Structure formats: structure tokens, C-alpha cells
Amino acid sequence: MASKTSERNVVDRGKIGGKSYYNTDITTLADGTVQRETYRTDDKGNNRVLIQKVTVNSEGTVTKDEVSSNATVNEQRDLRNPKSQLRQAIKTQVDNAAGELAENNIDGVTKSTLDKAALGSGNAALNEVQTLESLNTAPADTSIFSTDIAGSPKTRKQFSDSVYPLDLAKTKQDVIKFTMLEYVPQDFNQSGQFGFSNEARQGNRNSIGTVILPIPGGIQDSNSVQWSGQNMNALEAAAANIALSTIGKGGEGLVDATTQVTNAIKGGAGEVKTALANAFAGAASGTGGQLLTRTTGAVVNPNLELLFSGPALRTFSFQFKMNAREAAESREIVKIIRFFKQGSAAQRSESNLFLKSPHTFRVQYMHRGPDNENPFMNKIKECALLSVAVNYTPEGNYATFDDGAMTSYELTLSFQELEPVFNDDYAQDNDATIGF
């Protein structure tokens, strides 16, 4: 068995994706098997996170080709694209190690087997060996449906980082930090569970831009769920029991449940017969349940109960009054207003056929600067910015600097979380923080 770790390579995904760093472990086993593990690292090659693992046996058959759940959306796409910088970097990393491992004939591994380990696609079928040439020649896409809708090339996807007041960083006071993110839709669960997966929204999300402001007054949150009163009278309960028993146990369940209802009717007091008689008579005459009330002054017990009907999405509102002390600070305020206005606007697709979701936002309360989240304040999940309201004359009069920049603005932001808060979102066995 022998193992070699490659040099670190950088993948530059531009202004939106930024720079990411990767290295690869190539391990040979005694039976001639080659194992390749690719990791994301920091810029010094530390803090490694596994994103892909590929195994090729001594016969050159790919026996494992899996992408880790730690891989970001960009990484998953890159691993499926043979022409991506990441795939080419992996190929280079394995090639550089392959020479030494093959020349020394360690564990009987051949250069061909090492080459195949470099070409794992991240979604190839097991036992299907791909070559770089075949991967570079992708088959024609005959599907008319695609979940990847290109946005207009004029869509703005990068904003500068802004702060108000300009000297806020020097004060080391607590701040509120808004980070703009590219909207990522949920995908269907692929792990044998029902529903949707939000893994794509987790992990390292590249920032489109940030705004840091003093924390305003009136900070509050409200967690709620939806409950509603529901009725199920005795007749409905009996019918439901029969249906459920039939579904669960088939014909035997139908017989048992029907027998139970029949025995209950036979053993019931006269009021049971009265209820049934009025129910049938009301249905036949079209008078419904009022017949029982008119003849007896009673109603069938509705068994009213408050039942859980679903979670609720939280909303958050913030109001900032920003007084500029100089023209440069006024221009910084304008950048901040533009950041929120343009970031919350709908995006047109490249063909103009669709409208794409606006950018989303991460909102954080930070303690003593913009890097440490305050554990004594509530956490907020990823949010949509529902509205941006600007008052250009909050002092009640129109006042500008010499260049026309306003001396004061009032900005009101309304956010709503993309998904509800669940019980398991809270850190377990840690009551020292408020959490969500």
C-alpha cells in the first residue's frame, strides 16, 4: 500500500464563485486497486473537506464513483463537466503522482489504472470506464426540459462590500450584517427519503456582496406555528375507522371494523338509534343536521379538537436612519440602498421567457465587529427581501450637499425566511445560545 498527496491547485470561478483550492490523495492497495480522494482546502492546503471518492480495481473497472454531500452546487457541476477547471486540476494532480507510483510498480498498479481513477465523473454508472476523449464529446441533449435556466447577461451578480458609518469598523461595536447570496432552489431528496433536500443551500455559499450597519432599535422576533380546530363526529369516526382498517388489513380489517360498529349500534342506548334515524332522514330530505336539532334540540358531538396544521414562515423588519456627515458618506449610503433595491429585484432569463428568483440574503447579528456572531441574539435563516422602502426626506425637509447628495435617508427593509424553523434546527445540548 502506498499513498501520495498532490500539490494544491486553485480553481477560479470568477467574481461570483471566487477562488477555491483543492488537493488529491492517490492511494494504491495490495490487490492493485487505486483509490482517489479529492479534497477542498483553504489557501494554505489545510482544513480539508472530502468532495469526491473514486475507486478503480486492478482490472480497470470503476467500482466506486461518488460525490460527497459536502460538495457545493458549483463543485457538483464541475465534477460532472469534463472541461471544468476542477476536473482538469484533478487530472493534473493524478498525472503528477502517477509517474512515481507506476514507475516503482507499487502494488502492481499500472499507469492505465491511475488514468482511469483521474476521470471519475461524479455521476457515472458503476463499472463504466470513461476516457477524457469520450467525456469531451458529450452526446446531444435530446431533452426539452431543463432546470438550469440561464439568466440575462446583464443581471448583476457582484456588489461591493459597504459599511455605514464609514468609520464603523473602528468602533468595534455590535453590528448587523447582510450578505447577498445567489438563490438556490431546493431539490428532491436523493437519499431514500421523501420530500425535498436543502443541502444545496448549506455549506460554503459564495457572497455576492455585504452591507454592515449599526443594529437598529426595536429588534424582535416571533416564532409561531399553525393550529386549527377540526371536527370529527361519531359517524365520521366510524367511517374513517372502517376505511383505515380496510387499507391496513384488507378484507379482514373491513369485517372486523364493520362488526365493531354494528355491535356499538346494537349495544347503544336509544339515543344512538335516534341519531342514526335523524342522520338518514336528514340526508334523504336534504335538511342535513338541522333535523336532529329541530326534533331534539341537540347536535351530534363534533369532537372539536385543536390540531397542528403546519409551520409558519417568520418575517423580520428593520429600519435604518442614515445621516451623512459628508458627501462621501452620502455616496456610501446610496450604494447601500442600491445594493438592497437591485438585489431584491426579479431577474429576467436570457430568452426573456422566464423570470428568475431574486437574490436572497443572510442576516446576522455580529458581536464586536463583523466576524463573530452574537450567541445572545436570535439566528435568522436565509431570507427573501420582500420590500425596500426609502424615505429621502426623513427630517421633513429637502437638504443636500453641494454635489446634490442627500444629507439623510431612511431605509426600511422587510425580510421573510425561505423555510420554517424546525425543532432539530437548534443545536442539541446547548442551552447557552438562543438559536432560532
N, C-alpha and C positions, 0 to 999 in steps of 0.2 A: 504494500500500500504506500502510495506517495501522494503528496498534496502540494500545490503551488498556488499562491495568491498573486493575482495580476497587479500591475500598476493601476493607479486611479485614473479614470477618464472622465472628462466633463461633457455634458450634453446641454447645449444652449437652445432653449425653446423660445427665445425671443423675449420681448417685453412682457408678454402675459405669463408665459411659463417660467421664465427665469432660467438660471443655471442649476443643474443637478449633477451630482458626482456619483460614480459607480466603480466598483471593482468586482472581480470574479474569482472564486475558488475553483480550481480544477483538481479533482481527486481521482486517482486510479486505484482499483481494487484488485485483489489477487486473482480473481477469475477473469480479468481482462475488461471489466466494466469501467466506464468513465462516468463520473458524476460532476455536473457543472452547476454551481450555485452563484447567482448574481445578486449583489447587494447594493442598495443605495447608501451612501455615506455622507458625511459632512465634507467641507472643503479641505480637511486635513486627512481624510480617509478613516475617521473614527465614527462611532455611533452607527454601526452597520445595521441595516434592516433588510431582511431577505425579500426579494421580489419575484424570483423565478428559480425553479429547480428542474433540471433535465438530466435523465439517466439514459445511457446507451450501453447495451450489453456487448459482449465480445464479438457477436455476430453482426454488429452494426445495426441492431434493431432498437428504436426508441421505445423504452419501456415506461418512461415517465416524462411528462411534459406539462408542468403545472405552474400557474401564476399564483403567487401568494395573495391572500386577502389584504396584505399591507401595500400592494401595488396601487398607485394612484390611477385615476382615469387616464391621464396622459401616458403613464407608463404602460398601462394595458394596451392602449392604442399603438404605442411604439413597438411593443413586443409582437404585435400582430402584423406590423408593417416591415417587411424585409429591407426597405430602403431608408428606414429611420436612422437617425444618428445613434440611438441606443443599440439597435441591432448590429450596426456596423462596428460600434465600440466593443460589443461582446465578441464579435468575430475576431477583431484585432487582439483582444485580451487572450482569447483561447489560442490563437495562432502563435502569439509570443511565448506561451507556455508549452505549446505542443511540441515545438522543436526539441526542447530539453527532455521532455518526458518520453517522446518517441525514440530519440537518438539513444538514450540509455536503456531502451527496451524495458522500461519499468512495468512489471506485472503483465508483460506481453501485449501492452497497448500499442495500437498502430496509429499512424498519423490520420488514416481514414476515419477511424472511430472517433478521434478527437475532433475532426472536422464536423462530423455529424452532431456531436454534442454542442458545437457552437451555433447550430442552425435551428435549435428548438424554437418553435413559433409562439408558444404560449397557449395555442388553442388547436394544435394539430391533433389528429386522431392518433391513438397509440399504435405503435408498430408501423407508422407511415414515415419513411425517411425522406426528408426534403433536401434539396440541394439549393445553393444560392441562385443558380440559373433558373430553376423552376419557380422559386419564390419571386424572383424579379419579373417573371412573366405571369402576372395574375390573370385568371380566367375572366372572361367578360361577365359583368354583373347583369344577370337577366331579371333581377328582382325590380319591381316597380315601386317597392316600399322601402323607405329608409328612415331611420330615426335620427340621422345626422343631417340636419338642415343648416346649410351654410348661411351665415349672416351677411348683411351688406358689407362690402369692403370699407364703407365709410363709418361703420359702427366703431365708436371709441372704446378701446379695451385697455387703456392705460391712463391713469391720472397721477399727478404728482402728489407727494405727501404734504399735507398742510397742517398748520397749527395756529391757534388763536388763543390768547395774545401771542405776539411774536416772541416774547421772552418767557413763555410759559415753561419751557424746558429748564430754565434756570431756577425756578421756584421750588421744584421737587414736590409740588402739591399733587393731591389726587386728581385724576383726570378721567374723562370718558373717551374711549377710543372707538371710532367707527372704521371698520375695514371692509372695503368693497370686494365682492367675490363674483366670479362668473357663475351664473345659475346652472346648477346640475340637477337634472330630473332624477327621480327615483327609478330603479329598475326592478324587474321581477326577481324574487328570491331564487337563487340557483343552488341553494344548499339543502334541498329536500324539505323546505318549509313553505307554508302558504304566505301569500301577501307580497309585500314589497321590501326591498333592501335599500337602506340608506348609506351603505358602505361608501358609495361614490362621494358622499358629502363629508365623509370623515377623513382623517389623516391630514397630510400636508396639502393645504389649499393655497395656491399662489394668490397673493394680494394684487388687486388691480390699482389700489391706492388707499391711503388712510387719511383720516382727519382726527385731530386731537383737540379737545375743547375742555374748559373747566366744567366740573359737574354742576349742573343747574339745580335749583331748588325744586321741591315738590316731587322727589324721586319716590316712586311706589310701584308695587306690582300686585296682581290679583290672580291667584290660581283658582280655577273653577272647573267643574265637570257638570255634565247634563244629566239630570234625573227627571223622570216624568211619571205621573200617576197612570197606572194601567189597570183595566178591569178584566176579570175572567170569572163569570158566574158558574154555578154548579154544572149546568148543561154543557157549557163550552169546555169546562174542565174534563167532563166525562168523554166528550167527543175527542178532545186532544189526547186523552189517555189511550183511547182505542187506536187512534192513528199512530201514536208513538209506539205502542206495543206491537202493532202490525208491522211497522217498519223494522223494529228491532228483532222481533221473533217470528215474523211471518204469520202463517195461518194459526199456529198455536197461540201466538200472542193475541190475535184477534179474538179467538174463542175465549181465552182467559179474561181479557178486559171486558168483553161483552157480558160474560157471566157475572162479573163483579158489579157492573152497572145494573143488570137485571135483578140481582139479589138485593142491591141497595134500594131499588124501587119497591120490591115486594116487602122488604122489611121496614120501609119508611112509614112514617105516620101519615095521616090523612092529608097533611099539608103538601107532601110530595106529589100525591095524585092531583091535588088542586093546582100546583104549579105546572105540572105536565099538561093537564087539561087546558088551562088558560094559555099555555105556550102554543099548543097545537091549534086551539081555537083562534088565537090572535094571528097566527101565521095564515090560517085558512081565510080569515075575514079581512086581512090586511090592516088590522088595527094594532098589531105588534104588542109590545109590553104594556101598553096603557090599559088593556082589557083586565089584566090582573089587578092593577091599581084601582080601576073603576069598580071592580066587583068585590075586592077585599080590602082596599086601602093600603096594600103592601106592595113591595117590589122585591124581585129576586135579589138576594145579597150579591153585589157585584164583586166582592172580594177585592176592593180597591187597595192597591199597594204601590208604593213609590219604588220604581225600578230604574237602575242605571241604563242610560240610553246612549252614552258616548262621551268622549273628551271634548274639551273646548280649546280653541287657539287663543293665546294671550296677545294682548295689544299693549304697546308702550308709546307714550308721547313725551317729547322733550321740547322745551322752549329755551332758546338762547337769545339774549340781548347782547349784541356785539357793538360796542362803541369804539370807533377807530381813533387812536391818539395821533396818527399821522397818515399821510396818503398811502404809504407803503402798507400799513396795516389794513387800510380800507381795501386795497387791491387783494390782500390775502383773504379777507372776508368774501370778496367777490368770487375768488377761486373755490372757497368752501361751498358757497351757495351753488355755483356751477356744478361742483362735484356731486351734490345730492340731487339736483334737478336732472342733470343729464344721466346720472347713474340709475335713476328710478324710471326713466322713460322706456317705453316699449321699443323693441328693435325690429326692423324690417329684415326679411330674408333677402338673399341675393337676388332671387327671382321676383321679389315683391308679392309672391303668392301668399306667404305666411307672415305672421307677426310672432317674434320670439320673445320669451320672457325677459324682463329687465334684469339687470344685475341685482344681486342680493347683498346683505350686509351682516357682518358680525359686530355685535355691540358688547363692549366690555368696560367694566369699572376697574380702573387701574390705581394701585396704591404707590405713592411716592414716585411717580413717573410712568412712562408708557409701557413698561416691560413686566410688571408684576401685578397679576390680577388680584383684586381685593376679595379675600375669602369671606368677609363680613357683609358683602353685598350680594344680591341675587345674581345668578348667572342667567344669560339670555341665549336661547338657541338662534340659529341662523334665521334672519328675518327678511321679509319683503318690505320695502319702503312704500307705504300706501299713499302718502301725501306729503308735499313740501309746500309750506306756506311762508311767504316773505312779506313783512311789513317794512316798507322803505322809509317811512317817516314815523318811527315809534315814539319820538319825542313830541309829535303833534305839529311839527313844522319842517319845511324842506330846507336842509342845510348840507352844503357840500364843501369839499376842499377846492383849491384853485383849479385842479385838473378835472373837476366835476364829480369826483368820487364822493359817495355819501359818507357823512360822519357817523351814521348809526344805522343799524339794521336789526330786525327781529326775525329770527328763523324758528319755525315750528315744524317738527318732524313727527310723523305718525308711522310706527312700525307694527308689523304683525308676524309672529313666528310661523315658519313654514310647516312645522309639525307640532303635535301636542307634547306636553311633558308627561312622561310615564314614571311609574314607581321605580323601575330599575335604572332610570337615568341618574338617580342620586348615588353618590359614592357610598359603598357599603361600609358599615362600622366606622363612619367618620362624621360625628355629630358636631365637630368643631367648625364646620362651614355651613352656610345657609343652603348652598346648592341652588336649585332652580326655584 
